[in-house]
Amino acid sequence: MIRGKLLLPEKKVVFINESEVQSLRKDVVDALKVFSSLACELADNNETKATNIFADLISMIYKLPMLISYVPSDKLSTPHEYFFAYIVFRHLVEDSMPSNDIAKLLEILEEKKRDEIKEVLDYARTLRKIYEKLLYVPADTRPGYNFTSLASHLQLSSILVWLLQKGSVDLNYLRISALLHDIGKLFNPTNHVSESIKILDEVIEGSECLKTNLSRVKSLVEQHHAPLETILNDADRLAASTDRFSEIVKGALNNTKIGECYSLCYGRDVRTKECMECLEEYGEETYSEESKRLYDVISNSVVSQKVEGNAIGYLVYIDFPGIQRFITSFPKLREMSFASFLVDFVTSIYSFIVLDQAYYERTGKKSRIPAEALLSGYGGHSYIIVRSDFGSKDEVKAWLESVSSSALSKLGIRLDVKVANFAYENYVRNYKEVYEDMMSKSYERYLIRDEGKVYSYGLHRVCDNCGIRPAVNRSDDGEYLCETCNLVRDLSKNRGFIAKYKSKYTLYEEQRIEISPKEDIKFKLDKNQDPTSYAMEIIAGYRTTSDSRYIALIKADGNNAGKIFGNTVTFSEYVDKSFRLDFGVKKMFYDTLLDIMRASSDESIKKDLVSRILLGVLYLGGDDIMLLSPSAIAVPFAVKMFKRSLEYTGFTFKVGIISVKPDHPVQFAYGAVNALMEESKIHTGEKSSIGVLVFSSTLASEGVVKSDLKNYRKEKESFLVVSNDVDDVERLLNLMELDDFGKLMELYWNPEEGRKVIRDKIRSLERFVNYADTHDFYNTLAYLIRSKAKSEENSLIKRIIDLTIKGRDDFVFPLYDYYFILKSIRVGI
């Protein structure tokens, strides 16, 4: 049977391997049984509480990209792991969470039910395969209706079930029925209702405290295609119509090959099996062509609708203005690491908690915001759905801004909040409608607020840390700190870098691999020495305090992400793009770490290297990536990671890599690598690209990078490309025999031999670079051509020159680029 899904943003159709999907049936049933059992255990067999917890646990399957860390660890490390801790813990307490105190809130989420939460987070790794199939299985397999996933349809159905229960006590068995009503489509799309029932029967059999409510769920699922007016049926039909533009599709089917098949899919006498068999006869090529054509028709035809009546739900957009400025206001990696964590925590998890706590009180403790309502939360902004019985849109906005302003003022953070209508009883607005509504309010972020601080004239002692704000406190270290730096330093004591250093990570290959940076890194500190004082040196690869290796900053951003997300039809499509991107980025990183683990038989060397890379993750999620790593491995690691990007995420990336000494001010290096990344994009954005620079003595800053690139890179007649196709960088590494992680680890671990090997490899390029420094472009080009002619056939010099000057339409050659790539490896060894 054809089960193809139109995959965006690259717009191709992926066909599902039926045997792989069928093999996951037991995993799905086992996951539901585990969650059912845990819900009963956490709720002490109280059926109402257990039902509430079970609903949120099921949602975890569909929100897996948001929940999982890039590598599983024994501590809460990512903002969204805190989100999961909250959505479970909130059902077990009557007291409100201290949403006006960030420090206390973090402490509570870290401590409460730690073992139970860890158990589920550990279990999350087994759900990866299930989620991948859910993401690629469409909610509807017919062309024109197959551009959104089953996962997003089930989440939207659940959200609408909640929105339609306005004014009542939460009946979370209705949410469970919405989250599971089409689960049978994974394994038996033609008879998915009966398959869903079979799965529920197996779950009910092993669940004592949830039997009554799960029996209700089963009854609702059995009838969800019947012509009945139930909340589930209404929500299902509304969710389906949101992603199926039936009238547009019908109009586009006239005089097409597959039009006859759709006559079997509509009307009173729907014959699903015959419909799918008809589509199957036309084969995968026709199916693919028609899927793409119909999507283009839909994308160009969807217009805003005028809707009568009041909205039943709002979409709240929370943005963090000035992200880069906030993160780089902290000069030490310890604080910067925690600051990057805070960006996503406050815009998504903290904002969700504030809204949920307020909504719970306003409804007389009848209702909670479901976990599915956090649609997205990456890159310093989030989307959260709230029910309209919270109050007016202005009230929602005012409440969130008021509470967050009070709690976040000491951190120097202000959130920008916008609220728009999301759903009505008979209509869900499409993404473009809401996006345009939000953009019409974009001027608000530039308005002058009344919470600004005014300082008197006169001499002030500025903060010893940031050098910007007035100092108000003296820290334990004897430094005079401003209010913001003092709080961030205090909060970062056991979070951010230090939490990663003390964590135990788990990689899963053929067997479980435990990695503990504190134990596995061969750079031992005395008991009284603070590892955060050596954070940059540890990541760089130091083994003694007299080492001299460089550290690399790797910054990457998805090409054309704004355009890709802006060109989205429905919110289900937006969620699919967002989750697939986040899941794929984490998988790219994880699989590249596995490449390192497979490349050597020496456990101590590879664990040492992987530990340092793990410590260097500043943020990794959505289309925005910032890593620090040993310079020796940075370019090969980035090449292997971003070679996977199109397959794993559908996006290409622009990547900047800068190598500096560990004592270099990290906030300036951050600005420098960001500037390089922006310049590294290939004009069309069709391929992933990498730009590399090494700073030996000069300060690496945004201004210096822009100035250097302006001096060295010309539009015509230049030996500095910057925007190097990742395939070309891979060819250079291959040519130099530096693309093998096993070989690199040998050089990394034996620096004396490593320096000699790399020096010999870089010497041939160094000669040409030195010549280019003192001669004009055409003289240097002639020198390269003469050198090639004089070289022996198939010699290294001849192949380097061929790689540098061949196959280019313009007169821009990557001579300096290749030199910096090799130099970044040398200074890391």
N, C-alpha and C positions, 0 to 999 in steps of 0.2 A: 504494500500500500504506500502511495506517495504521502510523505509527511514532510513537506518542505516549508521552511520559514524564511521569509524575506529578511535578510540581516542588514542592519544599518549601523554605521553610516556608509560603508563602502558599497552598499546596495548590491548584494548578491544573495542567491538563494542557497541555503544549506539544507541538505537532506539528512534526515535522522536515520541512524543505524538502529533498526528495530531490535536486533538481538542484544545490543548494548543496553537499550532502554529496558527491555524485559528482564535483564539480569539484575536490575535495581529494585525490582518489586519488593523483595524481602527486606532490602535496606530501608525502604520507605515505611513498611509496616513496623519494622524494628524501631525506627526512629520515633514513630508515633507512640509505640508502646513504652519506650523509655521516657518520653516526655509526659505521658499519662501517669506513669508510676511516680516520677519526680514531682509532678504537680500535687498528687495525693499526699506524698511525703512532706512537702513543704507546707501544705495547708492542714496538716494533721487530720487528713480525711474529711475535712469540711468541704462538702460538694460544691458550694457556691464559690468559695475561694479557689478550690482546685480547678474549677471550670475557667475562672478568670485567668489563672496562671497558665493553664493548658492552652488557652487561646493565644496568649502572648508567646509561649514556647513554640507553637506551630508557626507563628509569623516569622520566627527566627529562620526557618527553612528558606523562606522567600526573601529575607533580608540578609542572607548570609554574607554577601560582599561587604556590607556595612559593618557586620558584626565581627568577622574574623580578622585577626592580626595578620600581617605579612608573614610572620612565623609564629606558631603557637608558643606561649611562654607560661610560666607559673604565676605571673603577676598580671594585674590589669595594666595594660600598657597603651592601648589605643583609646581615643575618646569614646568610640562606639561600644567597647567592652563595658565601659561605665554605664552606657545607655542600657545595655542588657541587664546589668546588675540592678539598675533602678526599676525597670519595668516589672521585674520579678518581685523585688523587695517591697514595692509600694502596696502590694496586695496583702502584706503580712503585718502592716503597722497601721495604727489609727492616727498617730501624730503626723503633723505636716513636716516635710523636709525643710531644712534651713536654707531656703533659696536666696536669702539675703546675705549669706555667708559662704563664699566659695570654698574657703579652707575647710570649714566644718562639713560641707556637703561632700567634698572629695573624701574626707576621712570616713564618713559614714558608709559611703558606697564601697570603699576599699575593705571595710571591716565586716559588715553585716553579711551573714550567710556565705562567707568566703568559700568554704569547702563545697557547698552545693552549687554555687555559681561556677566555680572552677571545674566541677564535674561536667557541667553542660558545655562550657567553653572547650574543654578537652574533647567532648563528644562531637563538637562542631566540625572537626576535621573529617569525620566520616560522612558528613553531609555534602562535601564538595562535589562529588560525582552526581548526586541527586540534583543539586542546584544547576550544574552545567546542563543537564538534560532539560530541566524545567525552563531554563533560559532559552534553549534552542527549540523546544517544542512550542508551536504556536497555539494561541487560544482557539483559533479556527484555521483549519488547513486549506481552505479554499483561497485561491489567488484573489488578491484585493482585500482579504480579511486576515492575512497571515503575516502582518508586519509587527504584531505585538505578541508577547509571550504568554503562555499559560500562567506563569508566576505573576505577571502584572495584572492579568484578568482576575485572578483569585484575590489578590490584595485589594484591587479596586472594588470588587464585590463586597468584601468585608467592610471596607470603609463606608460604602453606601448603606450597608445593613445598619451600621452604627448611626449614620446621619439620619436614617429614616426612623430611628427609635426615639426621636426627640421628645423630651419630657418624661421618659420612663426610666426605671431602674435598668442598668445594663443587663441584658439577657445574652450573656456571652456564649451560650450554646448556639445562638443565631450566628455569631461571628465564626464559631468553629464550623458550622454548616457551610458558611460562605467560603471559608478557607479551604475546605475539603470537597466541595460539591462536584468539582470537575477533576479531582485527582486521578480518576480512572482513565482520563484522556492520555495519561502517560503510557498506559499499557494496552488499552483497548479503546481507541478513539471512536469506533463505530458504535460500540455498546458501552459507552463510558459510565452511564448511570449504574448499570448492574455491576460494573467493575468497582466503582466507588463504594457501593454497598458491601461488596465482598471484603474490601479492605477495612471498612468500618466494623464489620462483623468480627474480624480478627483482632482489632484493637479493643472492642468492647469485651471480648472474651477474657482478656487479661487485665481488665481495669475494674476493680471493685467499687471505689468511691465515686467513679464517674459514670457508672452504668446507666443511671436514670437519664442524665442529660445527654449522654452519647446515643441513647435510644431515640431521644427527641431529634438529635442531629440526623440520625439515620432516616427517620420518617421524613424530615424536611428535604433531604437529599433525594430520596426516592421520588418525591413529588415536584422536583424543581423544574421539570419540563411540562408539568401538567398545567392546564389553563385555570390556575388558581391564583387568587390574590393573597399571597403571603409576602412577608417582608423579604425573605430570601428570593422568591421569584421576581419581585419587583426590582430588587437590587441587581440580580443577575441580568435581567432584561435591560436595565438601564446601563449597566457596565458593558454589556455586549454591544448595545447600540452606540455607545461612545466610541468604540474602536471598529465598528462596522458601518461604513457609510453606504448603506444598501442602495439608496436611490442613485447615488453617484455611480456605484459599481454597475448596477443594472443598466444605466444609460450608456456606460462604456462597453457593455458586452454585445451590443447590436452588431450583427455581421461578423462576429469573431468565432473562431473554432470552438472555444470552450463554452460559448453561450448556451449551447444545448444542455450542457451538464447542469447549469444553474437552474434550469427549469425543474430539475428533480430536487433542488435544495430549498425551494420556496413554496409558499401556499399552504393550504391545509394538509395536503397529502405529501408531506416531506419524506423523501426516501434517501436517507443519508448514505446508506451502503451503495445504492445505485449511482448516487451523485459522485462518490469518491472513485468508484470503479470507472465511471465515465472519464473523470480527469486523468486517471491512471493510464487509460488507453492512449492519451496524447503524449505521454512520456515526459521525462524531466526537462528536456529542452524547451518545449512549448510551455510547460508549467512555469519555468523560470522567466521566460520572456513575458508571459502574461502577468506574472506577479509584479515585475518591475514596471511594466506599462501601466497597470492599474494603480500602483502606488503613485506614480507621477501624476496621473489623472486626479487622484484624491488630493494630493498635496497642492495642486494648482486650483482645486475647485472649492475647498473648504473655506467658508466665510463665517463671519460672526453672525450670531442669531440674536434676535430680540426676544427676550423671555419675559413672560408675565409672572407675577407673583414674587414671593420673597425667597431668598436663598436659604437652603438648609445647611450649607456648609461654606466656610471661607478658606481661602488659601493664604497662609501667613508666610511672607518671604522675609528672612532675616539675613542681613549682610554685615560684614565686618569691614568698615572703611579703613584704608591705610594698612593693610596686612603687612606688606613688606617693611613699611616704616616702623611698625610695632615690633616685628621680629628682630630687625637689625638695630633697634635701640639698645639691645643688650650685647655688650662686647664679648662676653664669655660664653663658651659653648654650653655650659651647664644651664644658664638662664635662657639662652636662645632655644635650646632643646625643649625646655618646658613652655616657653612662649609659643612655639609652633604647635604644641599640644593644645594650649589654651584657645587658639584661634578656632579650631573645629569644635572643641568642647563647649565654648560659650555660645557659638552660633547654632549648634544643633542640640546637644544633650542638655545643656543648662537651659536653653530657651524652651525646650520641650518640657522640662521639669517645672519651670515657672508657669507655663500655660496649663499643664496638667493639674498642678496643685491648686491653682486659682479656679479652674473649671470644676474640680471635685468639690470645692467649698461652695461654689455658686449653684451647683445642682443639688445642694443638700446632701452631699456624699452619695449621690445616686450613680454617677457616671465618671469614668476615666477615659482619657484620650487613648485609643488603641495604638499599639506599637506600629501598626501599618501606616498610621497617619504621619509619621516622619518619613516623607517621601524620599528626601535626599538630604545629605549633610556633609559636603566635601568642599575644600577649597575656600573656606571662609564664608560660605552662605548655605542656607538650608530652606527647605519647603516643609511646612507643617500644616496639616488640615485640622481645623477646629469646627465644632458644631455651632450653629448660629444662636443657640440658647445660651451661649457664653455672654452675649450682649451684641451691640452694634459693632461694625468694623472699626469705628473710631475708638470704641471702648477696649477692644482687643489690643489695638496698637498702643493706646495710652497706657494700659496696664503693663504690657511687656516692657515698654520703654521706661516706665517709672521704676519698676522693680529692678530691672537690669541696670539702670543708671545708678541706683543706690548701691547695689552689690558690686558693680564693676568699676566704680569711680576710682577706687584706690589703685586699680590696675591701669588706669588711664585708657580704659576701653569704653567706646560708645557704639551701640548697635544701631543700625539703620533698619527700620521695620516698615513693611508695606503689607496691606491686607486687601484682598480682592475676592469677589464672589467666585465660588468654585462650582457648586452644584445646586440644582433645584430638584423638585420632586419628579420632574419628567425630563431633565436635561442636565448633562455635565458639560461644562465649557471646555473647549479644546485648548491645547497648550498655547496656540497662537493668540487666541482671545485674551487669555489671562496674562500672557507675556506683554502684549500691547498695553493692557490695563496697568500693569506694573511699571512699564517704561514711561507711561504718561505721568507717573509720580516721581520719576527719577530725580527731578530737581530738588526734592526734599532733603537729600543727603548733603546738599551744599548750603542749606539754610544755617544761619548762625543760631546756636542753641544758647540757652541762658545758664547752662551749667559750667561755662568756662571759668577758669580761675584767674584772678588778677593778683600780681605780686607787686609790692611797693618798690619805689626807687631805692637804691642803696646797694651796699655790698651784700651779696648772698654767697654762702658756701654752696657750690654746685655739687651734685652727686659724684662721688668718686668712681662710680660704675658707668653710668651713661653719659656723664658730663653735660647733661642738658637741664634736668629738673633740679630745683633747690633741695639740698640735703636736709632731712628732718630727723633722721635716726642714725645712731652709731651701731654698726653690726657687731656680731661676735668676732669678726675678723679685724675689727678696728677701723673699718672703712666708714665714711659718712655717706649714707645712702638716702635717696629720695624715697617717698612713700611707695611708689610703684616698684622700684628695684628691690627695696627691702622686702616687700610682700612676695615678689616673684622668687627672690633668693630663698626665702623661707619655705615657700611651697615646692621649690625644686630640690629640696634636701633629699627627699626619698622618691622623687619622680623624675621623669625625663631621662637624662643621661645616666644618673646614678641607679635608677630603677632598672635600666637595661643592663648595667654593669653587674648588678646583683641577681639578675634573673637567670632562670634555666630555660633554654629554648629547646624545642623538639622538632627535628626534621624527620620526615618519614620517607624512606626509600624502600629497600627490600626489608629493612628492619628499622626499628626506632633508634634515632641518633640523638643523644643528649648533648647539648652544648651549653657550657657555663662560662661566660666571658671572664668572670673573676678568677676561675680556676684554670681556664684553657689558654689565656693570654700569657705569653712568656715575658712578662714585664712585671716583676713582683715588687710590691710596695711594702714599706715598713708599716707596722700597725698604726703609727701616728700620722702617716701620710694620707692625704685626701686624694682619691683617684680623680676627682673633678679638676684638681690643679694640674693634672697631666692628661686631660681628656684628649686634646689635639695630638699629643705625642703618642698616646695609646693607640688611637685610630690610625696614625701615620705608620705604625709598625715598629715603634721603638722597642728594643729589648733591654737597653740600658739607658740611663739618663744622659749618657754622652753620645748617643746615636744621632744620626743627622738625616734621617729620611724625611721626605716631603709628604704632605697630606694633600689629597685631591678633593675638590668640591665638584659634585656632579649635579647639575640642575637641568631639568627637562620639563617640557610643556607640550601638550597636545597641539598639533597643527590644526588651525581653523576650527578650534573647539567652539568658539562663540557662534560661528556660522553654522556648524553642524547641529548644535543644540537649538539654535534659533530656528533652523529649518526643521521643526518638529511639528507633527500634526496633533497628536493627543498626549495626555499626560502618561498614559501607559507606555507609549513609545519613548517619552522622555525618561521614565524610570528604567526602561530596558537599556537605553543607551548609557545612562549614568551607572547602573549597576554592572553592566557588562564591562564598561571601562574600568571601574574600580576593581572588580574581580580579576580582570585580565592583567592589570598593572601589578597586583599582588602576586599573581601566578607567574608573571614574567620574572619578578625578583626571586621568588621562591625557587623556581626551576633553574635559575642561573646559579643560585647557591648550591643546588644539588649537582650542577655541573662541576663545581669546585670539589665537592665531596667525592664525586666519582673519579676525579682526575688523579688522585694520589692514594697510595696505600698507607701513607704515613699519617696516622690519626692525629698526632700532636700538631703537625704543620697545618693541615687543612682546618682543624678546629680553631687554631690560633687565628688564621686568616679570616675565616667566616665570622668569628667572634668580633673582630675589629670592624668588619663591614656592618654587622648588626648594630653595633654601638653608634655607627655613623648615620643611621636613618634619622633624618630630621622630620621629614614627612613623606608619606608614600600612600597616595590615594587620589582617586579622581584623575584628572589630567595633569596634576601638578606634583612634581617629584623633586626632592632635595636630599641628596646623600653625601656623606663624607666617607672617604675610603683611603686605604694605603694607595699612594700615587702609583706604585708599581703595578697595581691590578686595575686601576680605574678605567683606562680606555678599553682593554680587552673585556672587562666586565660589562661596560656600557654597550659594546658592540653585540655581545651575546644576548644581553637583555633586550635591547631595542630591535634586534633582528626579529624578535618574537612579536613585536607590538601589533603589526597589522593583523596577524592571525589571531592573537589573543584578545585584542580590544577593538579592532576595526579602525584604529587611529594610527597615524604616523606622528613622530615626535621630533622636535628640535632639541638638541642636547648641547650644553656647554660644559666643558671640563677645564678647571684651572688648578694648577699645582702650585702650592706655596709652602714655605717653611711653617712648622707647627706654631711658632711664636708670632705668626702674622695675625694682626687683628681680624678676627673672624667676620665681623660685620662688614668690613671693607671688602674682604674676599667674597662675601655673599653678594654684595652689590656688583662686584666685577664679574662673577660667573653669571649673574642674571643678565647683565649687558651682553656678555658673549653669547649666551643662549639665544637672545633675541636676534642677534646677527647671524646665527648659525642656520636659520631656516632656509631651505631651498625654496626658491621663489614660489613655486606652485604648491608646495607642501605635500606633494604626492609621495615623497619618500622621507624616511627618517634620516636625519643628518646630524653630524657631530663637528663642533669646533673645539680646538684644544689650544691652550696657552700655558706657558710656564713662567713664573715670576721668581727670579733668583735673588735679585737685590732691590728692585724697585717695588714701590707699594702697589698692590693690586687693588684697584678701586674702579668704580663705574666710569669715572672721568678718564682715568688712565687707559682703560680698555678701549673706550670710544676714540680717544686720541690716537692710540697706537694703530687701531684698525684703519683709521682715516689716513694715517701716514703710509701704511704698508699695503693696504688693499685698495686697488683701483678697480673701476668697472671694466676697464680694458687694460691689458698688458700688466699683469700682476702675478706674483708668485705666492700670494696668500689668498686662499679661497674662503676659509672659515666654514662655509656651508658644505661640508664634505659628505657625500652620500655614504651611508653606513656600510654599503657593500664595498666601496673603494677603501675605506679604513680597514675592513676585514681583509681585503686583498693584500694591503701593506703588511698587516700583522702576519698573515700567512706566508708572505714572501720572506719576512724576517724571522720566521719560525717562532713567533711570539703569540700565536693564537691558541696555544695549548696551555691550559691551566696547570697541568702537571709540570711542564717545563718551567713556567713562570714561578711556580712555588719553589722549585729547586733554586732558581736564581734569587728569589726573595729570601729564602732561608740561608743561603750561602752568599752573603753580600760581596765578599772578596772575589769569588769566581763570577758572581752576577755582574759586578761592575766591569770586569774584563770582557765578558761576553757582549754586554750591551755597548760598551765603548767601541768594540770592533764593528758592531752592526751600524752604529751611528756615524762612524768616521767617514764613510763614503758620502753621506748626505751633508756632513759638516763642511766638507770641502766646497761643495756647491753653494751652501748657504753663505759661507765666508766670501766667496767670489761675488755672490749677488749683493752682499752688503756694500761692496765698493765699486760695483759696475752697474751700468744701466741695464734695462730689461733685455734689449736685443743682443747686447754683448754676452749677457748671462745665458740666454737661450742658445746662442751660437756655441758657447762653451759646453753646454749640456750635450748638444748634438755632436760636437767633435769628440767629446769623451765617450759617447756611445759608440761612435764609429771606431774608436781605438780599442774598445773593450772586446774581450774574447766573447764568442758566441755563448749565450746562456749564462754569462757571468752575473754576479749579484748587481754590479754597477749598471750593466746594460739593462737588467730587468727593472731596477729602480727607476732609471731614466724613462724607460718605456711606460711604466705605470704612471709616472709624473706628467708626461707630455702627450701621451696618446689618447685618442678618442674624445677630444674636446673641440667644440665648435668655436669657442672664443680663445683669446690669448690670456687665460687666467689658469695658472698651474699651481698645484698644492705643494710646492717645494718646502716652504716654511711650515705648512701644516704637518707634513710628514716628519719634519725635523722635530717639531714640538711633541708629536705623538711619541716618538722614540725617546725624546728627552724626558717626558713625563714618567716613563718607565724607569729610565736611568736614575732620576733623582729619588725615585721611590725605593731604590735598591741600595 
